[in-house]
Amino acid sequence: MSGSHYVKNKLITAVAATLLAVAGTLANAPSASAAILAVGDAARWGVGGENTLSNLGFNMQAVPDNPTIPGGFTPLNQISSPTNTFSFSNTVYKSYVGTEWSKLANSRFTIGSPVYFNPSDSITISLARAVAALDLVVETNSVAPIIFNIAITAFGGGTQYLQTQGVRGDVGGRYFGFYTTGTDLISSITISAPSEAYGFAMGEFRWSEAVSTTAEPEAVPEPATIAGTLAFAAFVTRSRISANKKPKKNNSN
């Protein structure tokens, strides 16, 4: 084979490999009509941000508290509204903010609202009925003055979206919101945290069944992820619940 033919064949092989790689990437990318998008803490509903899910046209419904299930870290595996059920992959423990779960000055949680403590590093929440929008607040059990990266992945049909936000232990939780403008509704979310967070609480769940007619199909930029979890060993700290991850009543307000 001549030198020119050899070079030509090498070029053809390289181009073909590049095209295959691009094709694979495009095949795995969600289409614009089936995208799951996200809004971060700056868009939480309590501050009237322009990117809140309500302002995007979604009719958000809160998952109501069930007074027949008491606080005091009562174990449960699901919570329900009249038309939907959220099932947890792990047992969680119900408590109330301000009495059993400490209320920090800048916490996103509302005094008296129920939260659900997950003592492990991750949990998946599956919805009985897929939804067009879903939001919640997550707060670490540790109150260390460091930042923990909390990651939530929303799944729907053949698409998914990962949102990561830095949550500072001694400041309070963060708001996470997801929505779709297409046909792949959100059917589950997975929440993950570093082991140094000693687990986390979830609450303020809201959802919308109908796709918004006004939300634009462009991704809403989420806040920049705060780099890394800082060295935990450098701090002497306590947690909202004992470090051995066994739920117990917290009497601090």
WOWO-V717845 format. One record per residue. N is the residue number from 1. PHI is phi in whole degrees, 0 to 359 (NA if undefined). D_LAST is the distance of its C-alpha to the last C-alpha in Angstrom with 2 decimals. Layout:
N,PHI,D_LAST  N,PHI,D_LAST
This chain:
1,NA,81.60  2,288,82.00  3,300,79.37  4,293,78.70  5,295,78.13  6,298,75.74  7,297,73.65  8,299,73.71  9,296,72.50  10,296,69.68  11,296,68.60  12,298,68.73  13,298,66.63  14,296,64.00  15,297,63.85  16,298,63.60  17,297,60.70  18,296,58.88  19,297,59.46  20,295,58.23  21,296,55.02  22,297,54.46  23,297,55.30  24,297,52.80  25,297,50.04  26,294,50.95  27,294,51.16  28,273,47.59  29,281,46.20  30,290,44.89  31,287,47.09  32,299,45.91  33,277,46.07  34,229,43.81  35,275,41.17  36,260,37.43  37,242,35.72  38,220,32.21  39,233,29.94  40,256,27.13  41,299,23.86  42,296,25.74  43,256,26.93  44,297,23.74  45,292,24.18  46,287,21.46  47,245,23.58  48,68,26.99  49,295,28.57  50,294,32.22  51,258,31.79  52,297,29.18  53,297,30.52  54,296,30.72  55,289,32.76  56,278,34.92  57,103,36.00  58,271,33.98  59,271,32.89  60,282,29.39  61,243,28.01  62,280,24.45  63,284,24.17  64,287,22.89  65,289,20.31  66,258,22.31  67,294,20.99  68,285,23.49  69,256,21.55  70,287,18.42  71,279,15.15  72,73,14.35  73,64,15.91  74,289,19.16  75,286,21.89  76,205,23.88  77,236,26.41  78,199,26.54  79,230,25.08  80,224,27.44  81,245,28.29  82,302,31.51  83,236,33.60  84,205,32.00  85,225,30.33  86,255,28.26  87,254,29.09  88,262,27.29  89,287,29.56  90,242,27.10  91,292,24.99  92,243,21.41  93,232,18.42  94,279,16.63  95,214,12.92  96,243,10.67  97,289,8.32  98,99,4.82  99,241,5.63  100,260,8.00  101,247,7.88  102,302,5.46  103,260,5.93  104,275,8.31  105,303,10.27  106,250,13.25  107,295,12.22  108,282,14.89  109,283,12.84  110,264,12.38  111,306,9.48  112,87,10.85  113,277,13.31  114,281,14.49  115,231,14.73  116,234,17.31  117,272,16.98  118,252,20.33  119,281,20.76  120,262,24.07  121,277,25.24  122,207,26.59  123,201,26.85  124,246,29.24  125,248,28.47  126,255,31.71  127,259,32.31  128,298,34.74  129,236,36.07  130,297,36.28  131,233,34.77  132,271,35.72  133,209,32.24  134,208,28.86  135,217,25.53  136,193,22.01  137,241,18.98  138,235,18.51  139,223,15.79  140,288,16.45  141,287,14.78  142,293,15.68  143,249,13.86  144,296,17.26  145,281,18.50  146,226,21.29  147,256,22.41  148,251,22.91  149,275,25.51  150,259,24.49  151,244,27.65  152,234,28.18  153,251,31.73  154,261,32.75  155,243,35.92  156,199,38.41  157,59,42.06  158,261,43.62  159,240,41.16  160,205,37.83  161,216,35.61  162,258,33.35  163,238,30.54  164,237,28.68  165,224,25.90  166,279,24.17  167,242,20.40  168,276,18.79  169,299,16.14  170,266,14.08  171,248,14.51  172,134,13.73  173,277,16.11  174,232,19.54  175,269,21.50  176,235,24.72  177,228,27.51  178,224,30.94  179,205,33.97  180,230,37.68  181,251,40.68  182,243,43.05  183,265,43.82  184,276,41.71  185,286,38.55  186,280,35.31  187,250,35.29  188,196,32.64  189,224,30.24  190,239,29.50  191,249,26.35  192,228,26.68  193,216,24.59  194,295,25.59  195,298,25.09  196,292,23.09  197,284,20.21  198,59,19.69  199,87,19.73  200,203,17.83  201,252,16.14  202,235,18.13  203,188,17.59  204,57,18.81  205,294,22.30  206,220,25.20  207,204,28.93  208,223,32.35  209,278,35.49  210,267,38.08  211,289,39.14  212,292,38.84  213,267,42.20  214,246,41.09  215,294,39.15  216,283,41.38  217,278,42.23  218,261,41.41  219,295,38.50  220,274,35.63  221,299,34.94  222,272,31.57  223,301,29.85  224,300,31.48  225,293,30.03  226,284,28.63  227,296,30.99  228,64,30.09  229,265,27.19  230,292,27.29  231,300,28.05  232,287,25.09  233,294,26.79  234,282,26.61  235,238,22.91  236,259,21.11  237,219,17.65  238,239,15.02  239,233,13.71  240,295,10.76  241,232,13.17  242,304,16.01  243,295,18.85  244,280,21.32  245,70,19.91  246,268,19.62  247,300,16.69  248,210,14.62  249,292,11.50  250,252,8.36  251,271,6.48  252,283,3.82  253,257,0.00
